[in-house]
């Protein structure tokens, strides 16, 4: 029974599943409430409020999540009220939407949290326009959207209390898995039968990009927890794992020799295979660490890597005694591999008292990259925004581009005489328009596929309802 429960926990309660729980629970609570209270007229703004809450959901500590929820509710209130008033006055909605779009996008210069909340605020304004009808009091939609956001936020906090460290554990596991792929790509350089250097360089560059993205995601998740949880043993353990992974990556990427020139010297020796073997075993060890993190198990380092490394050093000494050229370069690579092996072997032997890791956590929270993501103070915020007020800034170009899109799409509705549902054009355009061409193209394809799938599913339900009605009338 315990084995079955652990299987469910490891296989089903992954990061992606946990992320969907607040949305799933909130939508079901809202659906039951609407049905029981008979308020189907307010179903749309309530559901849109829940979706808006999901858009601004960020991984954070308990206090951080509460602050995000309060800021989101205030921002959504202003956005909804502004949209309702401007829609009531007719054409005023178009210039208001354009100006708000530019200002909200530029808030992305402050940091990820404000960028996400700003985007959600813009979406809430469009949601309010979708649910707007002149016959309904203006504050009804505002209240229902805020209730939906509040419901999602409270459910999200509850899920966080149940799984406080699951997200950062999954991020850390993904980082070690990406590190494993990087080491495998590095080991390909020591394959004597494959001389396609360009393909190896491309694969290594791709693996490096993936591992850096995984490290950034893990670093931010750890930062939010270290601000208030730096004394927790589990957080310190995850921090130790992060610094170990960071050190392994630095040592694995520190050698930038002309490998194809060196390999000509060792093409017929066993050294090439030994270097490759050590890297492959270390990649397997990183993969094993990732699995232990996901399964919440203690990692046990095997002895195969140490034996392979010792065999490499013995072979290197043998060849060096017989006049191996550039032996110091091969020795440097072997020393880096030895340091990586020691890091892997000692990853579970860190101090739990905090004497060794406490200075690391303080340095970690003072990282310049993290400070840049959490700008505070009006003067610093204004300086950060002013620094992006140039066409050389991708953020500024995106703000201008999206403002033009909002101008065109929001003007279509009154020009062509559409009702409020015409603002679906505006909503789709905002979701599709991304900061760069590649992201926009990808989002456009996803949107088209999702729309087609939604139409097919919705149409099938409609046909099913018609069939039931006919059956009931004939019966």
MIRO-487342 format. One record per residue (C-alpha): residue number from 1; residue in one letter; z, y, x. Coordinates in Angstrom, 1 decimal, padded with zeros to 4 digits. Example, Ala and Ser with C-alpha at 12.3 -4.5 7.8 and 13.67 -1.06 7.14 Angstrom:
2
LUMKOL;i;aa;pz;py;px
LUMKOL;1;A;007.8;-004.5;012.3
LUMKOL;2;S;007.1;-001.1;013.7
//
This chain:
475
LUMKOL;i;aa;pz;py;px
LUMKOL;1;X;000.0;000.0;000.0
LUMKOL;2;X;000.9;002.4;002.8
LUMKOL;3;X;-002.3;001.6;004.5
LUMKOL;4;X;-004.3;002.4;001.4
LUMKOL;5;X;-002.5;005.7;000.9
LUMKOL;6;X;-003.2;006.7;004.5
LUMKOL;7;X;-006.8;005.8;004.0
LUMKOL;8;X;-007.0;008.1;000.9
LUMKOL;9;X;-005.3;010.8;002.8
LUMKOL;10;X;-007.5;010.6;005.9
LUMKOL;11;X;-010.8;009.9;004.1
LUMKOL;12;X;-010.5;012.0;001.0
LUMKOL;13;X;-008.1;014.8;001.9
LUMKOL;14;X;-010.4;016.4;004.4
LUMKOL;15;X;-010.7;020.1;005.1
LUMKOL;16;X;-013.7;020.4;002.7
LUMKOL;17;X;-011.9;018.6;-000.1
LUMKOL;18;X;-008.7;020.7;000.3
LUMKOL;19;X;-010.8;023.8;000.2
LUMKOL;20;X;-012.3;022.8;-003.1
LUMKOL;21;X;-008.9;022.0;-004.7
LUMKOL;22;X;-007.9;025.7;-005.6
LUMKOL;23;X;-011.3;026.3;-007.3
LUMKOL;24;X;-011.2;022.9;-009.1
LUMKOL;25;X;-007.7;023.3;-010.4
LUMKOL;26;X;-008.2;027.0;-011.4
LUMKOL;27;X;-011.4;026.4;-013.3
LUMKOL;28;X;-009.8;023.5;-015.2
LUMKOL;29;X;-006.7;025.6;-016.0
LUMKOL;30;X;-008.9;028.4;-017.3
LUMKOL;31;X;-011.1;026.0;-019.3
LUMKOL;32;X;-008.1;024.5;-021.0
LUMKOL;33;X;-006.5;027.9;-021.7
LUMKOL;34;X;-009.7;029.3;-023.2
LUMKOL;35;X;-010.0;026.2;-025.4
LUMKOL;36;X;-006.4;026.3;-026.5
LUMKOL;37;X;-006.2;030.0;-027.2
LUMKOL;38;X;-009.7;030.3;-028.7
LUMKOL;39;X;-010.8;033.1;-026.5
LUMKOL;40;X;-014.3;031.9;-025.6
LUMKOL;41;X;-015.6;035.5;-025.7
LUMKOL;42;X;-013.6;036.2;-022.5
LUMKOL;43;X;-014.6;033.0;-020.7
LUMKOL;44;X;-017.3;034.6;-018.6
LUMKOL;45;X;-015.2;037.3;-017.0
LUMKOL;46;X;-012.3;035.0;-016.5
LUMKOL;47;X;-014.5;032.4;-014.7
LUMKOL;48;X;-016.2;035.1;-012.7
LUMKOL;49;X;-012.8;036.3;-011.6
LUMKOL;50;X;-011.8;032.9;-010.3
LUMKOL;51;X;-015.1;032.6;-008.4
LUMKOL;52;X;-014.4;036.1;-006.9
LUMKOL;53;X;-011.0;034.9;-005.8
LUMKOL;54;X;-012.7;032.0;-004.1
LUMKOL;55;X;-015.1;034.3;-002.3
LUMKOL;56;X;-012.2;036.2;-000.6
LUMKOL;57;X;-010.1;033.2;000.2
LUMKOL;58;X;-009.2;033.2;003.9
LUMKOL;59;X;-007.2;030.8;006.0
LUMKOL;60;X;-003.9;032.5;006.8
LUMKOL;61;X;-000.2;032.2;006.8
LUMKOL;62;X;001.9;032.3;003.6
LUMKOL;63;X;002.6;036.0;003.9
LUMKOL;64;X;-000.9;036.7;005.0
LUMKOL;65;X;-002.3;035.0;001.9
LUMKOL;66;X;000.0;037.0;-000.3
LUMKOL;67;X;-001.1;040.2;001.4
LUMKOL;68;X;-004.8;039.2;001.0
LUMKOL;69;X;-004.2;038.5;-002.7
LUMKOL;70;X;-002.5;041.9;-003.3
LUMKOL;71;X;-005.3;043.8;-001.4
LUMKOL;72;X;-007.9;041.8;-003.3
LUMKOL;73;X;-006.4;042.6;-006.7
LUMKOL;74;X;-006.2;046.3;-005.9
LUMKOL;75;X;-009.8;046.4;-004.6
LUMKOL;76;X;-011.1;044.4;-007.5
LUMKOL;77;X;-009.3;046.7;-009.9
LUMKOL;78;X;-011.0;049.8;-008.5
LUMKOL;79;X;-014.3;048.1;-008.4
LUMKOL;80;X;-014.1;046.8;-011.9
LUMKOL;81;X;-013.0;050.1;-013.3
LUMKOL;82;X;-015.6;052.0;-011.4
LUMKOL;83;X;-018.4;049.6;-012.6
LUMKOL;84;X;-017.2;049.8;-016.2
LUMKOL;85;X;-017.0;053.6;-016.3
LUMKOL;86;X;-020.4;054.0;-014.6
LUMKOL;87;X;-022.1;051.5;-016.9
LUMKOL;88;X;-020.7;053.3;-019.9
LUMKOL;89;X;-022.3;056.5;-018.6
LUMKOL;90;X;-025.7;054.8;-018.1
LUMKOL;91;X;-027.7;055.6;-015.0
LUMKOL;92;X;-024.6;056.5;-013.0
LUMKOL;93;X;-024.1;052.9;-012.1
LUMKOL;94;X;-027.2;052.9;-009.8
LUMKOL;95;X;-026.0;055.6;-007.3
LUMKOL;96;X;-022.4;054.4;-007.5
LUMKOL;97;X;-023.5;050.8;-006.7
LUMKOL;98;X;-025.7;052.0;-003.8
LUMKOL;99;X;-022.9;054.2;-002.2
LUMKOL;100;X;-020.3;051.5;-002.7
LUMKOL;101;X;-022.6;048.9;-001.1
LUMKOL;102;X;-023.0;050.9;002.0
LUMKOL;103;X;-019.3;051.7;002.4
LUMKOL;104;X;-018.1;048.2;001.7
LUMKOL;105;X;-020.6;046.6;004.2
LUMKOL;106;X;-019.5;049.1;006.9
LUMKOL;107;X;-015.9;048.0;006.4
LUMKOL;108;X;-017.0;044.8;008.1
LUMKOL;109;X;-016.5;046.8;011.4
LUMKOL;110;X;-012.7;046.5;010.9
LUMKOL;111;X;-012.5;042.7;010.9
LUMKOL;112;X;-013.2;039.5;009.1
LUMKOL;113;X;-010.5;039.8;006.5
LUMKOL;114;X;-011.7;043.3;005.4
LUMKOL;115;X;-015.3;042.3;005.6
LUMKOL;116;X;-014.7;039.3;003.3
LUMKOL;117;X;-012.6;041.3;000.8
LUMKOL;118;X;-015.2;044.1;000.8
LUMKOL;119;X;-018.0;041.7;000.0
LUMKOL;120;X;-015.9;040.2;-002.8
LUMKOL;121;X;-015.3;043.7;-004.1
LUMKOL;122;X;-019.0;044.3;-004.3
LUMKOL;123;X;-019.6;041.0;-006.1
LUMKOL;124;X;-016.8;041.9;-008.6
LUMKOL;125;X;-018.6;045.1;-009.5
LUMKOL;126;X;-021.8;043.1;-010.2
LUMKOL;127;X;-019.7;040.5;-012.1
LUMKOL;128;X;-018.3;043.3;-014.3
LUMKOL;129;X;-021.9;044.5;-015.0
LUMKOL;130;X;-022.8;040.9;-016.1
LUMKOL;131;X;-020.0;040.7;-018.6
LUMKOL;132;X;-020.3;044.3;-019.8
LUMKOL;133;X;-021.1;045.0;-023.5
LUMKOL;134;X;-020.7;048.4;-025.1
LUMKOL;135;X;-018.9;046.9;-028.1
LUMKOL;136;X;-016.0;045.5;-026.0
LUMKOL;137;X;-013.3;047.8;-024.7
LUMKOL;138;X;-013.9;048.6;-021.1
LUMKOL;139;X;-010.6;047.2;-019.8
LUMKOL;140;X;-011.0;043.7;-021.3
LUMKOL;141;X;-013.4;042.5;-018.6
LUMKOL;142;X;-011.3;044.2;-015.9
LUMKOL;143;X;-008.2;042.4;-017.1
LUMKOL;144;X;-009.9;039.0;-017.4
LUMKOL;145;X;-011.5;039.3;-013.9
LUMKOL;146;X;-008.2;040.2;-012.4
LUMKOL;147;X;-006.4;037.4;-014.2
LUMKOL;148;X;-009.0;034.9;-012.9
LUMKOL;149;X;-008.5;036.2;-009.3
LUMKOL;150;X;-004.7;036.1;-009.7
LUMKOL;151;X;-004.9;032.5;-011.0
LUMKOL;152;X;-007.1;031.4;-008.0
LUMKOL;153;X;-004.8;033.2;-005.6
LUMKOL;154;X;-001.6;031.5;-006.9
LUMKOL;155;X;-003.2;028.1;-007.0
LUMKOL;156;X;-004.5;028.7;-003.4
LUMKOL;157;X;-001.0;029.5;-002.2
LUMKOL;158;X;000.4;026.4;-003.9
LUMKOL;159;X;-002.3;024.2;-002.2
LUMKOL;160;X;-001.4;025.9;001.1
LUMKOL;161;X;002.3;025.1;000.7
LUMKOL;162;X;001.4;021.4;000.1
LUMKOL;163;X;-001.0;021.3;003.1
LUMKOL;164;X;000.1;024.1;005.5
LUMKOL;165;X;-001.4;022.8;008.7
LUMKOL;166;X;-004.2;020.6;007.5
LUMKOL;167;X;-006.9;023.3;007.9
LUMKOL;168;X;-006.0;024.1;011.5
LUMKOL;169;X;-005.7;020.4;012.3
LUMKOL;170;X;-009.3;019.8;011.0
LUMKOL;171;X;-010.5;022.9;012.9
LUMKOL;172;X;-008.9;021.6;016.1
LUMKOL;173;X;-010.4;018.1;015.5
LUMKOL;174;X;-013.8;019.7;015.1
LUMKOL;175;X;-013.4;021.6;018.3
LUMKOL;176;X;-012.6;018.3;020.2
LUMKOL;177;X;-015.6;016.6;018.6
LUMKOL;178;X;-017.8;019.5;019.7
LUMKOL;179;X;-016.3;019.3;023.1
LUMKOL;180;X;-017.2;015.6;023.2
LUMKOL;181;X;-020.8;016.4;022.4
LUMKOL;182;X;-020.8;019.0;025.2
LUMKOL;183;X;-019.6;016.4;027.7
LUMKOL;184;X;-022.2;013.9;026.6
LUMKOL;185;X;-024.9;016.6;027.0
LUMKOL;186;X;-023.5;017.3;030.5
LUMKOL;187;X;-023.5;013.6;031.4
LUMKOL;188;X;-027.3;013.5;030.6
LUMKOL;189;X;-027.8;015.5;033.8
LUMKOL;190;X;-026.7;012.5;035.8
LUMKOL;191;X;-029.2;010.1;034.3
LUMKOL;192;X;-031.5;009.2;037.2
LUMKOL;193;X;-034.2;007.7;034.9
LUMKOL;194;X;-034.7;010.9;032.9
LUMKOL;195;X;-036.2;013.9;034.7
LUMKOL;196;X;-036.9;016.1;031.7
LUMKOL;197;X;-034.7;018.9;032.9
LUMKOL;198;X;-035.9;021.4;030.2
LUMKOL;199;X;-034.8;019.0;027.4
LUMKOL;200;X;-031.4;018.5;029.0
LUMKOL;201;X;-030.9;022.3;029.4
LUMKOL;202;X;-031.8;022.8;025.7
LUMKOL;203;X;-029.4;020.1;024.5
LUMKOL;204;X;-026.6;021.5;026.7
LUMKOL;205;X;-027.2;025.1;025.4
LUMKOL;206;X;-027.1;023.8;021.8
LUMKOL;207;X;-023.9;021.9;022.5
LUMKOL;208;X;-022.4;024.9;024.2
LUMKOL;209;X;-023.2;027.1;021.1
LUMKOL;210;X;-021.6;024.6;018.8
LUMKOL;211;X;-018.4;024.2;020.9
LUMKOL;212;X;-017.9;027.9;021.2
LUMKOL;213;X;-018.3;028.3;017.4
LUMKOL;214;X;-015.7;025.6;016.9
LUMKOL;215;X;-013.3;027.1;019.4
LUMKOL;216;X;-013.6;030.6;017.8
LUMKOL;217;X;-012.8;029.1;014.4
LUMKOL;218;X;-009.8;027.2;015.7
LUMKOL;219;X;-008.5;030.2;017.7
LUMKOL;220;X;-008.4;032.5;014.6
LUMKOL;221;X;-006.7;029.8;012.5
LUMKOL;222;X;-004.0;029.4;015.3
LUMKOL;223;X;-003.6;033.1;015.7
LUMKOL;224;X;-002.6;033.6;012.0
LUMKOL;225;X;000.0;030.9;012.3
LUMKOL;226;X;001.4;032.0;015.7
LUMKOL;227;X;002.2;035.4;014.4
LUMKOL;228;X;005.1;034.0;012.3
LUMKOL;229;X;005.4;030.3;013.2
LUMKOL;230;X;005.4;030.4;017.0
LUMKOL;231;X;008.6;028.4;017.1
LUMKOL;232;X;007.4;025.5;015.0
LUMKOL;233;X;006.9;022.3;017.1
LUMKOL;234;X;003.7;021.3;015.2
LUMKOL;235;X;002.2;024.7;015.8
LUMKOL;236;X;003.1;024.6;019.5
LUMKOL;237;X;001.6;021.1;019.8
LUMKOL;238;X;-001.7;022.4;018.3
LUMKOL;239;X;-001.6;025.3;020.6
LUMKOL;240;X;-001.2;023.0;023.6
LUMKOL;241;X;-004.2;021.0;022.4
LUMKOL;242;X;-006.3;024.1;022.1
LUMKOL;243;X;-005.5;025.3;025.6
LUMKOL;244;X;-006.2;021.9;027.0
LUMKOL;245;X;-009.6;021.8;025.3
LUMKOL;246;X;-010.3;025.3;026.6
LUMKOL;247;X;-009.5;024.3;030.1
LUMKOL;248;X;-011.6;021.2;029.9
LUMKOL;249;X;-014.6;023.2;028.7
LUMKOL;250;X;-014.1;025.7;031.5
LUMKOL;251;X;-014.0;023.0;034.2
LUMKOL;252;X;-016.9;021.1;032.7
LUMKOL;253;X;-019.1;024.2;032.6
LUMKOL;254;X;-018.0;025.6;036.0
LUMKOL;255;X;-020.7;023.8;038.0
LUMKOL;256;X;-024.1;025.5;037.9
LUMKOL;257;X;-025.9;023.8;040.8
LUMKOL;258;X;-029.6;023.0;041.0
LUMKOL;259;X;-029.1;019.4;039.8
LUMKOL;260;X;-032.7;018.4;040.2
LUMKOL;261;X;-032.5;019.2;044.0
LUMKOL;262;X;-029.2;017.3;044.4
LUMKOL;263;X;-030.4;014.3;042.4
LUMKOL;264;X;-033.2;013.7;044.9
LUMKOL;265;X;-030.6;012.8;047.4
LUMKOL;266;X;-028.8;010.3;045.2
LUMKOL;267;X;-031.6;008.9;043.1
LUMKOL;268;X;-031.1;005.4;044.6
LUMKOL;269;X;-027.3;005.4;044.9
LUMKOL;270;X;-024.5;004.4;042.6
LUMKOL;271;X;-023.0;007.9;042.6
LUMKOL;272;X;-025.3;009.1;039.8
LUMKOL;273;X;-024.2;006.4;037.5
LUMKOL;274;X;-020.5;006.9;038.4
LUMKOL;275;X;-020.6;010.6;037.6
LUMKOL;276;X;-022.4;009.9;034.3
LUMKOL;277;X;-019.9;007.1;033.5
LUMKOL;278;X;-016.8;009.4;034.0
LUMKOL;279;X;-018.3;012.1;031.8
LUMKOL;280;X;-019.1;009.6;029.1
LUMKOL;281;X;-015.6;008.2;029.1
LUMKOL;282;X;-014.1;011.7;029.0
LUMKOL;283;X;-016.4;012.5;026.0
LUMKOL;284;X;-015.1;009.4;024.3
LUMKOL;285;X;-011.5;010.4;025.0
LUMKOL;286;X;-012.2;013.8;023.3
LUMKOL;287;X;-013.7;012.0;020.3
LUMKOL;288;X;-010.6;009.8;020.2
LUMKOL;289;X;-008.4;012.9;020.3
LUMKOL;290;X;-010.3;014.4;017.4
LUMKOL;291;X;-009.7;011.2;015.4
LUMKOL;292;X;-006.0;011.2;016.2
LUMKOL;293;X;-005.7;014.8;015.0
LUMKOL;294;X;-007.4;014.0;011.7
LUMKOL;295;X;-005.3;011.0;011.2
LUMKOL;296;X;-002.1;012.8;012.4
LUMKOL;297;X;-001.5;010.1;015.0
LUMKOL;298;X;-000.2;010.4;018.6
LUMKOL;299;X;-003.1;010.2;021.1
LUMKOL;300;X;-002.8;007.5;023.8
LUMKOL;301;X;-005.0;008.0;026.8
LUMKOL;302;X;-006.6;004.8;028.2
LUMKOL;303;X;-006.8;003.8;031.8
LUMKOL;304;X;-010.6;003.3;031.9
LUMKOL;305;X;-011.3;006.9;032.7
LUMKOL;306;X;-008.8;006.9;035.6
LUMKOL;307;X;-010.3;003.7;037.0
LUMKOL;308;X;-013.9;005.1;036.7
LUMKOL;309;X;-012.8;008.3;038.4
LUMKOL;310;X;-011.1;006.4;041.3
LUMKOL;311;X;-014.3;004.4;041.7
LUMKOL;312;X;-016.3;007.6;041.9
LUMKOL;313;X;-014.0;009.1;044.6
LUMKOL;314;X;-014.1;005.9;046.6
LUMKOL;315;X;-017.9;005.8;046.4
LUMKOL;316;X;-018.1;009.5;047.3
LUMKOL;317;X;-015.9;008.9;050.4
LUMKOL;318;X;-018.2;006.0;051.4
LUMKOL;319;X;-021.4;008.1;051.2
LUMKOL;320;X;-019.8;011.1;052.8
LUMKOL;321;X;-018.8;009.0;055.9
LUMKOL;322;X;-022.5;008.0;056.1
LUMKOL;323;X;-023.8;011.6;056.3
LUMKOL;324;X;-024.2;012.5;052.6
LUMKOL;325;X;-025.9;016.0;052.5
LUMKOL;326;X;-024.2;018.7;050.3
LUMKOL;327;X;-021.1;016.5;050.1
LUMKOL;328;X;-019.0;019.5;049.3
LUMKOL;329;X;-020.9;020.2;046.1
LUMKOL;330;X;-020.5;016.6;044.9
LUMKOL;331;X;-016.8;016.8;045.9
LUMKOL;332;X;-016.3;020.0;043.8
LUMKOL;333;X;-017.9;018.3;040.8
LUMKOL;334;X;-015.6;015.3;041.3
LUMKOL;335;X;-012.5;017.5;041.6
LUMKOL;336;X;-013.4;019.2;038.3
LUMKOL;337;X;-013.7;015.8;036.7
LUMKOL;338;X;-010.4;014.8;038.2
LUMKOL;339;X;-008.7;017.9;036.7
LUMKOL;340;X;-010.3;017.1;033.3
LUMKOL;341;X;-008.9;013.5;033.5
LUMKOL;342;X;-005.4;014.8;034.3
LUMKOL;343;X;-005.6;017.2;031.3
LUMKOL;344;X;-006.5;014.4;029.0
LUMKOL;345;X;-003.8;012.1;030.3
LUMKOL;346;X;-001.1;014.7;030.0
LUMKOL;347;X;-002.1;016.2;026.7
LUMKOL;348;X;000.9;014.6;024.8
LUMKOL;349;X;003.4;015.3;027.6
LUMKOL;350;X;003.8;019.1;027.0
LUMKOL;351;X;007.2;020.6;026.6
LUMKOL;352;X;008.4;020.7;023.1
LUMKOL;353;X;011.3;023.1;024.0
LUMKOL;354;X;008.9;026.1;024.1
LUMKOL;355;X;009.7;027.1;027.7
LUMKOL;356;X;006.2;026.4;028.9
LUMKOL;357;X;004.2;027.2;025.8
LUMKOL;358;X;006.0;030.4;024.6
LUMKOL;359;X;004.3;032.6;027.3
LUMKOL;360;X;001.0;031.0;026.3
LUMKOL;361;X;001.5;031.8;022.7
LUMKOL;362;X;002.3;035.4;023.5
LUMKOL;363;X;-000.8;035.7;025.6
LUMKOL;364;X;-002.8;034.0;022.9
LUMKOL;365;X;-001.7;036.5;020.2
LUMKOL;366;X;-002.6;039.4;022.6
LUMKOL;367;X;-006.2;038.2;023.1
LUMKOL;368;X;-008.6;041.1;023.1
LUMKOL;369;X;-011.0;039.2;020.9
LUMKOL;370;X;-008.3;038.6;018.3
LUMKOL;371;X;-007.1;042.2;018.4
LUMKOL;372;X;-010.7;043.3;017.7
LUMKOL;373;X;-010.6;041.2;014.6
LUMKOL;374;X;-007.5;042.8;013.3
LUMKOL;375;X;-007.8;046.6;013.7
LUMKOL;376;X;-005.0;048.6;012.2
LUMKOL;377;X;-004.3;052.3;011.9
LUMKOL;378;X;-006.5;054.9;010.3
LUMKOL;379;X;-007.7;056.4;013.6
LUMKOL;380;X;-008.6;053.0;015.0
LUMKOL;381;X;-010.4;052.0;011.7
LUMKOL;382;X;-012.4;055.3;011.7
LUMKOL;383;X;-013.4;054.9;015.3
LUMKOL;384;X;-014.5;051.3;014.7
LUMKOL;385;X;-016.7;052.3;011.8
LUMKOL;386;X;-018.1;055.3;013.7
LUMKOL;387;X;-019.1;053.1;016.6
LUMKOL;388;X;-021.4;051.2;014.2
LUMKOL;389;X;-023.1;054.3;012.7
LUMKOL;390;X;-026.3;053.7;014.6
LUMKOL;391;X;-029.4;051.7;014.0
LUMKOL;392;X;-028.6;049.7;017.2
LUMKOL;393;X;-025.7;048.1;015.2
LUMKOL;394;X;-026.7;045.0;013.2
LUMKOL;395;X;-023.9;045.9;010.7
LUMKOL;396;X;-025.4;049.4;010.1
LUMKOL;397;X;-028.9;048.0;009.7
LUMKOL;398;X;-027.6;045.4;007.2
LUMKOL;399;X;-025.7;048.1;005.3
LUMKOL;400;X;-028.9;050.2;004.9
LUMKOL;401;X;-031.0;047.2;004.0
LUMKOL;402;X;-028.6;045.9;001.4
LUMKOL;403;X;-028.2;049.4;-000.1
LUMKOL;404;X;-031.9;049.6;-000.6
LUMKOL;405;X;-031.9;046.1;-002.2
LUMKOL;406;X;-029.1;047.2;-004.5
LUMKOL;407;X;-031.0;050.4;-005.4
LUMKOL;408;X;-034.1;048.6;-006.4
LUMKOL;409;X;-032.5;045.7;-008.2
LUMKOL;410;X;-030.0;047.8;-010.2
LUMKOL;411;X;-032.7;050.2;-011.2
LUMKOL;412;X;-034.8;047.4;-012.7
LUMKOL;413;X;-032.4;046.8;-015.6
LUMKOL;414;X;-032.5;050.3;-017.2
LUMKOL;415;X;-036.2;050.8;-016.3
LUMKOL;416;X;-037.3;047.6;-018.0
LUMKOL;417;X;-034.7;047.8;-020.7
LUMKOL;418;X;-032.9;044.6;-019.9
LUMKOL;419;X;-029.5;043.8;-021.2
LUMKOL;420;X;-026.5;043.2;-018.9
LUMKOL;421;X;-027.8;039.7;-018.0
LUMKOL;422;X;-030.6;041.5;-016.1
LUMKOL;423;X;-028.0;042.1;-013.4
LUMKOL;424;X;-028.3;038.5;-012.4
LUMKOL;425;X;-031.3;039.8;-010.3
LUMKOL;426;X;-028.9;042.1;-008.4
LUMKOL;427;X;-026.4;039.4;-007.9
LUMKOL;428;X;-028.9;036.9;-006.5
LUMKOL;429;X;-030.4;039.6;-004.2
LUMKOL;430;X;-026.9;040.4;-002.8
LUMKOL;431;X;-026.2;036.7;-002.1
LUMKOL;432;X;-029.6;036.1;-000.5
LUMKOL;433;X;-029.7;039.3;001.7
LUMKOL;434;X;-028.0;038.4;005.0
LUMKOL;435;X;-027.5;040.3;008.3
LUMKOL;436;X;-030.5;038.5;010.0
LUMKOL;437;X;-033.8;036.9;009.1
LUMKOL;438;X;-032.8;033.3;009.8
LUMKOL;439;X;-029.7;033.5;007.7
LUMKOL;440;X;-031.6;035.2;004.9
LUMKOL;441;X;-034.3;032.5;005.0
LUMKOL;442;X;-031.7;029.8;004.9
LUMKOL;443;X;-029.8;031.4;002.0
LUMKOL;444;X;-033.0;031.9;000.1
LUMKOL;445;X;-033.9;028.2;000.3
LUMKOL;446;X;-030.4;027.2;-000.7
LUMKOL;447;X;-030.5;029.6;-003.6
LUMKOL;448;X;-033.9;028.3;-004.9
LUMKOL;449;X;-032.8;024.7;-004.6
LUMKOL;450;X;-029.5;025.4;-006.3
LUMKOL;451;X;-031.2;027.3;-009.1
LUMKOL;452;X;-033.6;024.5;-009.8
LUMKOL;453;X;-030.9;022.0;-009.7
LUMKOL;454;X;-028.7;024.1;-012.1
LUMKOL;455;X;-031.6;024.6;-014.5
LUMKOL;456;X;-032.3;020.8;-014.6
LUMKOL;457;X;-028.6;019.9;-015.1
LUMKOL;458;X;-028.1;022.7;-017.7
LUMKOL;459;X;-031.3;021.6;-019.5
LUMKOL;460;X;-030.2;018.0;-019.6
LUMKOL;461;X;-026.9;019.0;-021.2
LUMKOL;462;X;-028.8;021.0;-023.8
LUMKOL;463;X;-031.1;018.1;-024.6
LUMKOL;464;X;-028.0;015.9;-024.8
LUMKOL;465;X;-026.4;018.3;-027.3
LUMKOL;466;X;-029.5;018.4;-029.4
LUMKOL;467;X;-029.7;014.6;-029.4
LUMKOL;468;X;-026.1;014.4;-030.6
LUMKOL;469;X;-026.7;016.9;-033.4
LUMKOL;470;X;-029.7;014.9;-034.6
LUMKOL;471;X;-027.8;011.7;-034.5
LUMKOL;472;X;-024.9;013.3;-036.5
LUMKOL;473;X;-027.3;014.7;-039.1
LUMKOL;474;X;-029.1;011.4;-039.5
LUMKOL;475;X;-026.0;009.4;-039.6
//
